[in-house]
């Protein structure tokens, strides 16, 4: 009897876990995403729905190699993204101060939002793990950047109606912007 209860409990736990990380898929409606941005202001997805296509990309850690390449590619394609009537928002478990430093150091021209507790990643179904710290020198000053969580590298495109039209849960940092632009040109 104990084995049966254990097996049944394991199955139920597995179902709840898979439902909890199911997240958002193509065709889903997204709203209610609110977080602090790299300037310390409250950023809300709902304020952009109906006005622009919104590219929401999750990245593991500010000021790291792949994440910097990905962010700079979005920065460098700002004209093409604007032509596609799209805005970009990057999401990570970094603090507002980390994001501010990341944005300033790399001349990023789009919003970064802080998801320290992983609530936004959870809503989207993005895989997370514990955060950590890294040291980076900027203009001769050493900075310790600590993250609450570390997310997987995933990208979503939300159209003006608030529907997800693109989801990539196996993003390659150097190809992400081109893939998104390709999709938006077809849409």
C-alpha positions as CSV (number, residue, x, y, z in Angstrom):
1,X,0.0,0.0,0.0
2,X,2.9,2.4,0.8
3,X,4.4,1.8,-2.6
4,X,1.1,2.5,-4.3
5,X,0.7,5.7,-2.4
6,X,4.2,6.7,-3.1
7,X,3.8,6.0,-6.8
8,X,0.5,7.9,-6.9
9,X,2.0,10.8,-5.1
10,X,5.0,10.8,-7.5
11,X,2.6,10.9,-10.5
12,X,0.6,13.7,-9.1
13,X,3.7,15.7,-8.2
14,X,5.0,15.2,-11.7
15,X,1.7,16.4,-13.2
16,X,1.7,19.5,-11.1
17,X,5.4,20.2,-11.9
18,X,4.9,19.9,-15.7
19,X,1.8,22.1,-15.4
20,X,3.7,24.7,-13.5
21,X,6.5,24.9,-16.1
22,X,4.2,24.6,-19.1
23,X,4.2,28.3,-19.5
24,X,3.2,30.2,-22.6
25,X,3.0,28.8,-26.1
26,X,2.4,30.2,-29.6
27,X,-1.2,31.4,-29.6
28,X,-1.3,32.2,-25.9
29,X,-2.3,35.6,-24.7
30,X,0.1,37.4,-22.5
31,X,-0.6,40.2,-20.0
32,X,0.1,41.3,-16.5
33,X,3.9,41.4,-16.8
34,X,5.1,44.2,-14.6
35,X,8.7,44.6,-13.3
36,X,11.4,47.2,-12.5
37,X,13.4,48.2,-15.5
38,X,17.1,49.2,-15.7
39,X,16.3,52.7,-14.7
40,X,14.3,51.6,-11.6
41,X,11.0,52.5,-13.1
42,X,8.0,50.1,-13.3
43,X,7.7,48.6,-16.8
44,X,4.4,47.0,-17.9
45,X,3.8,44.8,-20.9
46,X,0.2,45.9,-21.0
47,X,1.3,49.5,-21.8
48,X,2.8,48.2,-25.1
49,X,0.1,45.7,-26.3
50,X,-1.8,47.3,-29.2
51,X,1.0,49.6,-30.0
52,X,4.0,47.5,-31.0
53,X,5.1,43.9,-31.5
54,X,7.0,43.0,-28.3
55,X,10.1,40.9,-28.4
56,X,10.6,39.4,-24.9
57,X,13.9,37.7,-24.6
58,X,15.2,35.9,-21.5
59,X,19.0,35.7,-21.0
60,X,21.1,34.1,-18.2
61,X,23.3,36.9,-17.0
62,X,24.2,40.5,-17.7
63,X,27.8,41.2,-18.6
64,X,28.7,37.7,-19.8
65,X,29.9,36.7,-23.3
66,X,26.8,35.2,-25.0
67,X,24.4,37.6,-23.3
68,X,26.4,40.6,-24.4
69,X,26.6,39.3,-28.0
70,X,22.8,38.8,-28.0
71,X,22.0,42.2,-26.5
72,X,24.4,44.0,-28.8
73,X,22.8,42.2,-31.8
74,X,19.4,43.6,-30.8
75,X,21.0,47.0,-30.3
76,X,22.6,46.9,-33.7
77,X,19.4,46.0,-35.4
78,X,17.3,48.7,-33.8
79,X,16.4,50.3,-37.2
80,X,15.2,47.0,-38.7
81,X,13.3,46.2,-35.5
82,X,11.7,49.7,-35.6
83,X,10.7,49.1,-39.2
84,X,9.1,45.8,-38.1
85,X,7.1,47.9,-35.6
86,X,8.7,46.0,-32.7
87,X,10.3,46.9,-29.4
88,X,12.7,44.7,-27.4
89,X,12.7,43.9,-23.7
90,X,15.4,41.7,-22.2
91,X,14.6,39.8,-19.0
92,X,17.1,38.4,-16.5
93,X,17.5,37.6,-12.8
94,X,19.9,40.5,-12.5
95,X,19.3,43.4,-10.1
96,X,18.3,46.9,-11.5
97,X,21.8,48.1,-10.8
98,X,23.4,45.2,-12.8
99,X,21.0,46.0,-15.6
100,X,21.9,49.7,-15.5
101,X,25.6,48.9,-15.7
102,X,25.0,46.3,-18.6
103,X,23.0,48.9,-20.5
104,X,25.4,51.7,-20.1
105,X,28.6,49.6,-20.7
106,X,27.2,48.3,-24.0
107,X,25.2,51.3,-25.2
108,X,22.0,49.2,-25.2
109,X,19.0,51.1,-26.7
110,X,16.1,49.0,-25.3
111,X,14.6,48.1,-22.0
112,X,16.0,45.5,-19.6
113,X,13.8,44.3,-16.8
114,X,14.8,42.6,-13.5
115,X,13.2,39.3,-12.6
116,X,15.2,38.6,-9.4
117,X,12.6,36.1,-8.0
118,X,11.9,34.4,-11.3
119,X,8.2,35.3,-11.3
120,X,8.2,36.4,-15.0
121,X,10.3,33.4,-16.1
122,X,7.8,31.1,-14.3
123,X,4.8,32.8,-16.0
124,X,6.5,32.2,-19.4
125,X,7.6,28.7,-18.5
126,X,11.3,29.6,-18.8
127,X,13.7,27.2,-17.1
128,X,15.6,28.8,-14.1
129,X,18.2,27.8,-11.7
130,X,19.8,29.4,-8.7
131,X,21.6,32.7,-9.3
132,X,25.2,33.5,-8.6
133,X,27.7,36.3,-8.7
134,X,30.3,37.4,-11.2
135,X,33.0,40.1,-11.1
136,X,33.5,42.6,-13.9
137,X,35.7,45.6,-14.3
138,X,34.2,48.6,-16.0
139,X,36.2,51.8,-16.4
140,X,38.8,50.6,-13.9
141,X,36.2,49.9,-11.2
142,X,35.5,46.3,-10.1
143,X,31.8,45.4,-9.8
144,X,30.2,42.3,-8.3
145,X,27.0,41.5,-10.1
146,X,24.7,39.1,-8.2
147,X,21.6,37.5,-9.7
148,X,18.6,36.1,-7.8
149,X,18.0,33.5,-10.5
150,X,19.6,32.4,-13.7
151,X,17.2,31.9,-16.6
152,X,17.4,29.8,-19.7
153,X,17.9,31.7,-23.0
154,X,14.4,31.8,-24.5
155,X,12.7,34.3,-26.8
156,X,9.1,35.2,-27.4
157,X,7.4,37.6,-29.9
158,X,4.0,39.0,-28.8
159,X,2.0,40.7,-31.5
160,X,-0.1,43.9,-31.1
161,X,-3.1,41.8,-30.1
162,X,-1.2,40.3,-27.2
163,X,-0.8,36.9,-28.7
164,X,2.4,35.0,-28.8
165,X,3.4,34.4,-32.4
166,X,6.9,33.0,-31.8
167,X,8.6,31.0,-29.1
168,X,12.2,29.7,-29.2
169,X,13.3,27.7,-26.1
170,X,16.7,26.8,-27.7
171,X,18.0,30.2,-28.6
172,X,21.5,30.6,-30.0
173,X,22.7,34.0,-28.8
174,X,24.3,35.0,-32.1
175,X,21.3,34.0,-34.2
176,X,18.4,35.2,-32.1
177,X,17.9,38.7,-33.6
178,X,18.1,37.4,-37.2
179,X,15.5,34.7,-36.5
180,X,13.1,37.2,-34.9
181,X,13.5,39.7,-37.7
182,X,12.9,36.9,-40.3
183,X,9.7,36.1,-38.5
184,X,8.5,39.7,-38.3
185,X,9.2,40.3,-42.0
186,X,6.9,37.4,-42.8
187,X,4.2,38.5,-40.4
